[in-house]
Amino acid sequence: QKDPSTALVIAVTTRAIFNLEEEHKLYLEKGKEEYTRHQQANQDKPLPPGTAFAFIQAVQYVNKKILESNPTERELFDILVLSNNSPESGVRIINSAKHYGLEISKFCFVSDEDSTQYLKSHGVKLFLSADRTDVCNALRRGVSAALVFQQEVQATSTPLRVVFDGDAVLFSDETDQIFQEQGLEGALQYERAMEAIPIGEGPLKAFAMHLGKMRKKFGQEKSPIRTYLVTARSGRDMGIRAIKTLREWGLPIDEAFFMDGAPKGPILAQIQPHIFFDDRLHNIQGAQNVGVPSAWVP
């Protein structure tokens, strides 16, 4: 039994965890009633995996390893499926989860336009959706959130691997703003002047800290969780402040790559993460091009 007060609750929409693009097109073109009829007629046909599917499977693997280490542990990942579908069309979603052996504890079928109003009441620490409005609403509510794009995802192995971009994702966008206003030299001067002061918190910092706390349950060599920082920052000119910030936060990162503006796709292809968070759409596209599940933080 997971403890809702200490669990790392992840909410995913149905279109994030399963490939529902054809069904979504039917919904847009022919309306909710036709969509519901289609889902009911196919309720015993499992949906194909979506972008966040491998991530959820890897999270389930971490729970297994935690319980092997401590069978009484209640501080686990807890998965919630949040859907704007009606309960009538939700049977196919539940059957699909059961078909793949996904240990999803809660299903919420909400017909309301803004289902994100329920995230805080469930203690959600990360929300993944294929709808931009949902993601923006969640971020406004103070919940770490990202937009997943449907793509063909390659099979990936355990352990759970999560890659974070730096500025505007893990960190605040303060340096990005200086760069936009004063150019590269202004941003470098700002970083040098602020080197001893931690960077502000970004929209995914809270989730990363929860992940780091879970990561500390294991020694580095045997951990079922690996975290990465892959940032466009230059290591020589902007790397020290980023590293000092992580140290100040007490956030363990297994590997950090300071790319100095180079494309991230090749290094992501090597890491093969279960999910990659970035705020730049060209980096998301580069990740998709090498088959890496990606989530955009707007």
C-alpha positions, 0 to 999 in steps of 0.5 A: 500500500503506497502512502499518499503523503510520501509517495512520488505521485505521477499523473499521466493522461491516456494520450500520454501513456497510450497511442490514441492519435487515431481515436483523438482524430475521430473525437475531433472530427465526429464528436464525443458520442462517436468516440465513446461508441468506438471505445466501447466497441473496442474495449477488449482491444489493447491500445498500443503504447504511447510516448510515456509508456516506457517511462511508467514501466521503468518507474514500476521496475524501481518500485519492485527494487525498492520493495526487494530492499525493504518490503515495508517501504511505502515511499514509492512511485504512485501512478495516476491516469487522468482522463477527460474521457467519460467513464463509459469510454474508460473501460478500454483504458483500464483493460489496456493497463491490465493487459500490459501489467501496469500497476496503476493505482488510480484512474480518474475519468473527468468530463470537466474541461480542466481536469488539472484541478484535481492534481493537487488533491492527489498530491501529484508531483509530475503531470504528463499530458499530450494537451498543451492547455492541460500542461500550462494549467498544471504549471500555473497550479504549481505542479511540475508538468510537461507536454509529450509528443506522440512518437514511435518509441524504441524499447529501452531497458532498466534502470530508470533514466531521466534526462533534464535540461538546465535553464527553464527546466531544472533551473529558472530562466534567469540567465536565458532572459539576460541572454535575450536582453544583453546577448552572450557576453551579458549572460557570461558576465551575469554568470560570473558575477552570480557564481556563488549564488544558486540559480533559481528553481525551475518548473521541474526542480520539485520533481527532480528533488523527489526523484533524488530523494528516492535515488538516495535509498540506494548506493550509486552502483546499485541504484535503479534510478539514473539522472542526467543533466544535458544542458546547452550551457558552456562548461567552462563559462557557465558550468560551475554555477550549475554544479554549485546549485545542484550541490546547494540543493543536495540533488544528486545527478549521475552524469552532467553534459555541458554541450555549449550549444551543440545538438543534444540528439547524439548524446541522448541516443547514447544515454537512451533515457526513458524520458527527456525534459527540455524547454526548446522545441528544436531539442525535442525534435532532435531527441525525437529524431533519435527515438528518445521519448521527449517532454516539452516544458513550455 
